[in-house]
Structures are given as C-alpha cells and as structure tokens.
Amino acid sequence: MSFQLRREEVLDGAQLSAMLEESPARAAQAILLAAGEGVVEAQALLGQILLDGQGIAQDQALALRWFGIAAGRGHLMARNMLGRCHEHGWGVAANASIAAQQYRIAADAGLDWAMYNLANLLATGRGVAVDHLQALALYWRAAELGHAKSMNLLGRYLEEGQVCPADLTAARDWYRRSAVGGDFRGQFSFAAVLADEGRIDEAVDWLEKALAGGNLNFLRVASQALLGATDPRIQGMAARFVRRCTDLQRV
C-alpha cells in the first residue's frame, strides 16, 4: 500500500525519530518530505536511514550526501557521521585522515560522540599520529558529558596509569558509571572489578547485561578472557558468550 504525506504533515526532528520506532516506512516518507522542506534534523535522519536501509533502500553514497548537507548547516551529529563514513568507507573511499578532520570539527563544537571517535583514532594512530594524552583528554571530556563508552575507556587509562597517574578508585567509579549508562564493554569492565572484590553474584549480573548487548567482536574477545577467570561461575559464562557468538553469526 502506498500513501503520501501532505505538506502540513511535515514533522520536526524529535517526532520523526519517534515515528521511526513505530513505522519505518511511513517515517521514511515523512523524513524525505521534511528534509526537502529544509528541516536540518530530518536531513541528518535521512542520511542515517539511507545508511542503514531503514524504511528505505540502502544507499550509502546518498547518505553521505545528506550528511554533508546537514553538516554544512551546523548539525553536529551529521558532521560526526561524515567522519564515520570516511573512516569506514561508507559511500566513499575509506580515509581515516579525513574522518579525523570531520570528528575534530564536531568535537571542538562539543559533541561527545565526535570526541570519542576522534580519541579512538588518536589512541590507535589511524589517520593521525598516536597521541594518548590528547585521546585521554577527549575521553575525559566526553565522559563528563555522560558518554558511556568514553567512561569505560577513561577507566582503562586510569586503571593502567597510561599517560596519567594510576587511580584504581577513580577507574572503578568510571567503569561503574559506564555500566549503568548501558555500555556493554563498561559492564564487562565493572564485572571484572566486582569479581576481583569477590562480589561474584553482582559480577555475574553485569556479565549477563554485557552478554545481551555485546556485538560479535566483543563477545569473541570476552569469551576468551572469561576462560581465564578463577571463579568457576565467572569461567562458566565463557560458554554462554561463545553460544551467543554462534547465534549472531547465523543472523
């Protein structure tokens, strides 16, 4: 069944995002209309649904174009997504140097996700020279803005004392905040801390959450780490992580 939205049915960005959850195909129509009417949030959303193929045929090159339009109008997440496209080769040849430039613009403007993505490049030397001090500063800024993934990586720097004094108490707190914030890696990190403290029941609870939300690459690495646990209940979680990997590979 096809249908059209009238001009007066153009919605704002928040309404369009909510509609995506309920009816992707109808939302895609509304997003197309709103993007054409110049709603910048809709232009950014159009880039995202084209990238994902959500309610519309996937077209990474066209997604890149709409991200560029929205970014040119000051939309920070669209600018971040331009960086993602260049980093991963979505609709354009992969170029981590260009990705870093895009991330830096959005990070300097205060976007936590761009801080996180730029920090990842700096920490690994992709497209830029390795700079752990700058990476740490960016993770810290993003963590203070509430970015759960950055909280976990900040905790890692503080735990290991890399380019900063080791502070296990602070590391533990950032892992906890990352876990509560919903990051599966943070949940795994916090579970490890709890296991070391002998709080096995709590550790298993957080491992369950990490298992439910983790992606394939994470689950593979995590399963190997769990095999080295001393507590049999923690070690026993490894088999469940492996089974979850198998399930995800079948999808």
N, C-alpha and C positions, 0 to 999 in steps of 0.2 A: 504494500500500500504506500503510495506517495502522497505527500502533503506539503504545503508551503506555509511559511510564516509571513504574516503581514508586516509592513514596515513598523507599525505601532507595537509589534511584539518583540522588537529588539530589546534584549535584556542587558543588565550590567554584568561585570565580570563575576561577581560573587554568585549571582543567580545562575549564570552559565555553568560554573563549576559544580553547583549543587545538581543541576539538571543532568550533568554527565554521569552522576552516580545512578540516576533513575532510568534514563533513556538515552544511551549514547548516540543513536541515530538521530533522534529529534534534537538533541543538544548540538550535534554537528551542524544541523541546518541553522539553528539559532546562532551558533558561533560564526558560521560563514556570513550570515546576514549582518551580525554586529560588527565583524571585522571589516566588512565592506563599508559600513557606516562610520568607521573610524574609531571604534571603541578599542583602545590600546590593549586592555586586558583580554579582549576577545581575539585580537591579533596574536598575542602571545599564546593563548589557549589553542588557537588554530594551528600554530606551529607544533604544539605538543600533541594534538590528536593526529595530525598528519605524520608525525614522527612515530607514534605508537600504533597507528591504524585503528584508532578508537572511534567507532561510529562513522568512519570514512576510510576510503582506500589509502593505504600507507604510501607516502611519497616523501622520502627524506630530503630530496633536493628542494621541494616546495616548502617543506617545514623550515629548512634553513632560510629560505627567502622571507617567510613570515616572521621568524625570529629576528631577522635583520631589520624588518620594518618596525617591529615593536621596540627593539633595542634602540633604533635611531630616534625614537620618540621618548626615550628615557626609561623604558621598562627594564628594571634590573635583572629580573629572572630570565627574561628573554635574552639579555646580554650574556648571562651565565650559560644559557642553553646554546648560544652561538659557540661559546667555548667548548661545551660538551660535544657539539657536532664536529668541531675541528679536532678535538682530542681523539675522538673515537672513529672519525671518518664516516660520519652520517651525512650523506648528501654532498660530500666534498672530500677531497683527499686529506687523509689524517695529517695534522701538523700541530704538534704539541706547543711549538713556539707561538703560533697564532692563538691557540687556546689560552696560553698563559696571558697574552695581551688582553684578551676578552675578559678573562677572570679578574685580572687586576683592575680593570675599569669598574666592574661591578663591586669588587671587594673594597676599593677605595671609596665607593659611594655607600658602603655599609651593609652589603648583602652577605649574610652569614654563609650561604651555600657557596658563593664565589670565593670567600676566604678559605673555606675547606678545600675546594677544588684546586685553588692556586697553591695552598700549602702542600697538598699531595704531590703536585709537580715539583715543588721546591725540595721536598723530602726525598724524592726519588731521582731528581736530576733529569726529568723529561721535559725537553723544550727550554729549559733554563738550567743554570748551574746549580748544583746541590747547595742548599743554604738552610741548614737545620735551625739556625737562630731565627730566621725570618719565618720559616714554617711554624716553629713553636709559637711565635708571636701571633700569627694568623689563627692557629688552632685556639689559642687562648682567647683572642677577641671573639671568635665565633662561639666558643663555649660560653663565654659570659653573656652572649646574646641568646643562649638557650639551645644551641645546635648540638644535638645529642651525639652525633658521630664525632664531632670535634672534641667533645668532652672525653670520649674514650681515648682518643689519640693524645690528648693533653695528659691524661692519666698515665699513658705509656711513657711519655717523656719524663714525667715526674717520678715514675717508678724506677726507670732505668738511670736517671740522672744524666741524661744526654743533653749537652749544652746548657744545663741548668742544675742547680743542686738537687740531689735526690730528696724527695719528700714523700714517704710512703703514706703518711696520714692524708696528705692532700690528694695523692693518687687514688687512694681508696675512695675518697669523697667524690672525685670526678667520675670514677667508674660507677659508683652508686647512682649518681645523677644521670649518667648516660643510660644506665639500665632502666631506671624509672622513666626516662624520656623515650624509651622504646627502641633503642639501637641494639640489634642482636649481638654485635661484637662487644658492646658495653655490657650487655647481660652476661656474656661468656666471661669477660674480664672480671666482673664483680663476683660471679660464681667461683672463679678461681681464688679470689681473695677470701671469700667465705669458707671455702674448702680448707684453705691454709689455716683458718682460725678454728677449724673443727666444727663449723656450723653446716653440717652436711645436708640436713633437710632443706635449709634455705638455699644452699648451693644448687641442689637438685631442682628446686622450683625455678631458679633463674635459668638453669640449663634447659629446662622444658620450654621456657619462653624463647630462648635463643634457637632451639630446635624448630619451633613453629615458624619463626620469622626469618631464619637464615637462608641465604642463597646457596647455590650449589658449591661454588668455590670455597666459601666459608665453611660449609658443613664438611667438606673433604678434609680441610686442614684441621678443623676442630676435632674430628673423629680420631685423627692420629694423636693429637695432644691428649685426648681423654684416655687413650690406651696406656699412657704413662702415669696415670693417676695412681696413688697408693691406696685410696679408699675404694673398696670393691663396688660400692654403689655408684660412685663417680665413673669408675672404669667401665661399669656395665652400661653407661649411657652411650659409649662409643658405638656399640652395635646398632642402637636406635638411630644415631646420626648417619651411619652407613646405609641403613634401610631407607632413610629419608632421601639420601642422595640417589639411590636407585629409583625411588618414586619420581623424583624430579626429572631424572633422565628419560623417563618414559613419557613425560608430558610433551 
